[in-house]
Amino acid sequence: MAVVVGTTMAGQARHRPVVLTTQEKSTMNFPTIFVPGWHSTGYSTQLITDDIVSLGVTDTVTTVKVSPQGQFEFIGPKPRANSRNLLRIIFVNNRAGEVQYAQWLHQLMNYCYEHFGFRRVNLVGHSMGAYASTLYTFRFGQASGLPRVANLVTIAGPFDGIIGRAPLNSFIHPNDGTTWTDEPHQNRLDQNGRPVLIHPEYARLAQYASGVPKTLRMLNIYGDLGDGSEADGVVTIPSATSIAYLVKNRITVFKQVKVVGPNAQHSALHEHNWEVTQNVVKFLWPVFVAHTTS
């Protein structure tokens, strides 16, 4: 049966049925956790989850407030393990940094494993949330007593530095060494895809990359303003795409999507960005892919 979806930014959306095998259908029924970035609010993950709901993927969205002490408040429906529930994280301390976000994510996944029976999950992260989701997946994505990460979607991930301003020492995060010292055209990827400049956060990912689940499917979305900067205003293309070197020969599926133009601005990539939403839905729940007409 076709699913009727609402009006989108690009016009009227319509659903085109996709025929999936029983196995393919079963792989879509995992809860999906949305991990926000630096200085985020509840608004940070609300817009993209609202758009996903509008496509008929699910009508069950639960907000999870994470306290600085790593305690959880669940607002909304109780999450279910074998479902397409969406969980939206809000970090009460929204400037703790990407390493702390990954630690809180680890605690949350342990809680969901023990209390809700989660055995497989999808992770969708934006900015520092993309980094935190990746670090968590490398370290714990196939650990016992935790849900296995089936699919990982990263949006505007600062995997090898964030664009900063002088004085440079003002843009090194004190808690985890995250560098805000990158600049457009400063770094590049060599012929193998490895970044020429290795910032501390990339070295950290490289340390744990061998632990990534071999069965992982990963989609990496990044932005290019198209103004010659080769960046989304916050993260350069080399930083955002440097993750490919660490995963492409280790996992089952790795895909990258570049968004170009004003809608590719760092924050705009997750704020009612129809191109991004469609790519996320196509990757995680292909039966709900929407095709738009003007």
Salt bridges, closest charged atoms under 4 A:
ASP51 OD1 - HIS272 ND1 3.01
ASP160 OD1 - HIS199 ND1 3.14
ASP176 OD1 - HIS173 ND1 3.54
ASP224 OD2 - LYS258 NZ 3.94
ASP232 OD2 - HIS266 ND1 2.85
